[in-house]
Amino acid sequence: MARPSPRERCTPAVQAGLPRALPAAPAEERTGTFSNRFAGHILRYGQARTLLGQRGWTGRSIGDWDYGGGGDQGEVVRDLAGWQAHWAMHIVPAPEAETTMLCATEGITFHRDGQPASMADLPPLVLSEILREADLAVGVASVARDDQAPIGHEHHWRSHGFGELTQTAKTRREVLARLLPKLKIASRTELTDRFLLVRGDLKTYKIHLGSTNILMEPNDAYLCIVPANGHAAGSMFLPFEDDGGTLSVILSKAFLLADDTAITDPTITRQLGPA
């Protein structure tokens, strides 16, 4: 099967009709001053904190990262064009993680001049940038992408790794619906409510549109594929996905699995079983 052409790999999402900036969703306008798009995720705190810090988020660290003993509850803050986003999070138990601290995310609240700001008044470009960075933190640091559920967080791993789509993932699905017919693997793919189905020669695969986790039909066996560092970077992204984010990972996996008889990586082929 032919590999994606450079043009296919580099086609920006805006060519599929996606706006460059996203307005507040109706649910966010109803909440008033906060967004729950990225609430309820379990993240590796150190990884998420470092990544957000590199993008201008500030705030006192929590848990073992707080040498001042400030406790297990806190927030990170992003100041952008005169608007402030406050993303609350707290430390959660990690029984087997001796060196990795986990945190649970809460809602993102917005302020201007020190006062709570209405989501309806938030400039779409500012909102898109904040959501892009939050989505990146979740996409990189979420335990839902681990190949095994952390002890004590099995329900979270299953529900976020394979469950209902978030608003961000629903937007990603809309983009894929426009992009897939233009790709060489279009005849081997199908979108369902939560998954991109890919028909290889060996098996049929289900790529979750939120976590990018993969299940194999007919018994929904888990398939672990870890993208090579930089493999998808810069190829395709949404306004809130940094440098070829989740969308690129999904497409990279889809192209790989559509041509599954050509896979030679033993860490993958031994999961597929005999040809």
Buried (B, 14 or more C-beta within 10 A) or exposed (E): EEEBEEEBBEBEBEEBEBEEEBBBBEEBBEBEBBBBBBBBBBBBBBBBBBBBEEEEBEBEBBBEBBEEEEEBEBBBBBEBEEBBBBBBBBBBEBEEBEEEBBBBBBBBBBBBEEEEBEBEEBBBBBBBBBBBBBBBBBBBBBBBBBEEBBEBBEEBBEEBBBBEBBBBBBBBBBBBEEBBEEBBBEEBBBBEEBBBBBBBEBBBBBBBBBBBBBBBEEEEEEBEBEBEEEEBBEBBBBBBBBEBBBBBBBBBBBBBBBBBEEBEEEEBBEBBEEE
